[in-house]
Amino acid sequence: MSDISSTQSKQSLHSKNDSNLWSDIIWQATQLRHQLHQQPELTWQEKKTAQTIRNYLDQLGIKWRQYEGVGTLATLAPNANGPHTALRGDIDALPIHEEAQVSFASQTSGCMHACGHDGHTAALWATAAWLKAHEDQLPGPVTLIFQPAEEGGHGAKALIDAGALEGIDRIYGWHNWPAIPYGQAICPDGTVMAGNGTFHIRVKGKGGHASQPELCRDPILAGSAMVVNLQQIISRRIAPQAAAVVSVCSFKAESAATVIPESALIEGSIRLSSPEQRQPINALIEQICQDTARTYGVEAEVEIKPRYEATVNDTQAAEAFRVALKEQLGDHWQSNTPVPIMASEDFSYYLQQIPGAFALIGMAEQENYTAPCHSPHYQFNDRLLPQVVSVFARLVGAPQPKTEHI
């Protein structure tokens, strides 16, 4: 699919009334979403994606700035007197082979937009298009952040370190959520998504023949005990109300049917709802592994890697987001989904620096669009695009597009 020509874009987005303008923007945003879906790129490899975004911004006459190679920022109404608001969309894909049956499926083997970042990007571009057409009516500057490397690549931190938040007063972001019905959302005060980390445990034993286990120091047996003990941290050592998770996700000890191996590798994930939980959970993982290793006569090397901290909403920003969501989605917009969601987001880096808020917006419609994020069957619901743009327009004080409310 080719980019829309500059001439066509300017004619359709600058020479029509608001109703026709809005229809054109949503149509083009949908085409952009499908185009990005066909050309997914992994974390810190988003060169073609970044160029596509920049081409679309060029067609709108919006100047952009490059950050960290593949990051793109654009500011509208830079001289307006009101608060400076940032809106963020992430652009990277995942190393997953797509199995969703769509006509615009990924053309890159083993890589797909399985988390909807193509939709986030398209919604942000559509927001840019609508705001550009009403730039003289914006009460304050608006910066659009097309951010790379959300999927474990700390892209938000890299952009912040490069100066992306300079002069910005508040920031808003969102994520589609297949477990929430279309027309509902969540945006709480405080923690909305968990912090995370990973642990990697190398169990070193003494291999040998399966018929003489007494001469060995079995890393599989010792590792199995570690797995059982680690899974008891939450509820037995840390209160179950703590909103934390310790999950063993991988156990590797390749050998043969008659051979006890020399070593085993255990890996897993940590999820926590506040930074204060990280140190005690990490300490318990280390203690449990070392004590269990001594019991079984093996050694344990434990490596714990922090990833993202919890995504914690500012109270005033979250209230503004909730007002915008209610105005667009209606009185029954608020989902009863428990928070915090135990998935993680590098949007947390922004909220550690300036006030802002992050929302999860539902997209499930009966049995459709219900495959979870990171599933090979995942599909983004394009009907979210006009709803999100309308919410963003409200957040920055822009005129409202003529879109249907839920």
C-alpha positions, 0 to 999 in steps of 0.5 A: 500500500503506498502513501497518500500523495501530498496533493491528495492529502492537502486537498482532502484535509484543507479544503473541506468543511469539518464534517467532510474533513473528519471523514477524510481524516478517519479514512486516511488514518485507517489506511495508515493503520493497515499500512503500518500493520503490513510493515511491522518493525521490532524495537529500535528497528522502526526505520520504515515506520518512522519514515512513513509517519514523517511522510504523513506529517509532511503531507499535513504541513506539520514540522517534525523533529527526530529523536534517537533516530526513529523517534518523531516529535511534532508540535502544534500551536507552539506560541499559544499561551496555555499549558503545553500538552503532550500526546504519545503513541508507540510505534514498535511491533513484536517478534510474533508470527501473525495468525490473524486472518486479515487482508492486510496481514504482516508481510514480515515473517515472524513479526507483527503488530500484536499489541495495537501500536499501529492503531495507537500511531494511526490515532495520533496521526489522525489527532495531528491532522484534526488539530492542524486544521484547527491550530489557531484555536488551540489554547496551548501548544500540543506535542505529538510523540511517536515513540519507538521501543516501548516493548522492553526497549525503554524508548520513553526513557531514551526520548526523555534523556534526549530532551523530549519533555522539555517545556511540556507541562502534562502528558496523556497516553492510552492503550487498547485493551481487548479484555474491556468492551468497546465503549468502556475504559479505565483511568484511575487515580494512582497506579493503572499498570504494574511495574515489572522485572525478570529473573534468571536463575542458573542452577549448577549441579553435577550430572551423571547417569540416571541409574546412579542419582546418588552420585549426582547433584540433580539440578532438575530436582533442585530447580523444581523445588525452587519453582514451587517455593518461588510461586509461594512468595505472593500470599505466603511471604507477601500479602495477597492484597499487595497486587504483585505477581511472581511467575516462573515462565521457563524451565530449561534443562536439556538432556537425554532420557538416561542422563541427569544434566549438569545445569538448569535455567529458570526464568520468570517475570515479576509484576509490582504495583509500587516501586517499594515492592521491588526490593523485598520481592527481589530479596526473597527470590535471592534468598529462596533460591540460595536456601533451596540450592544448599538443601539440594547440594547445588549452586544457584546464580540469580540475576534479577533485571528491573524493567519498568516501574508502575504507571502511576496517574496524576490525580488531576490529569486522570480526572481530566481524562475521565471527564473526556472519556465520559463525554465521548463514551457516555455515562456507562463508560467506566469499566469495572476491570480491577486495577492495577492491570498487571501488564507494564508500560514504559509510559511510566517514565513520562509520569515519573517526570511530569503530571499526566495520565494513562487510560486503557480503552476497551475494544471487544465487541461480542466475540470480536477483537478479544484475542489478548495483546501479544497473541498471534490472533490479536486484531485491533478494532479500527472503530477505536480511531475516531473515539480516541481522536475525539477524546484527545481533542477534548483533552487539549481543548480543541474543537470537537469533531462531528463523530458519533458518541458511543 
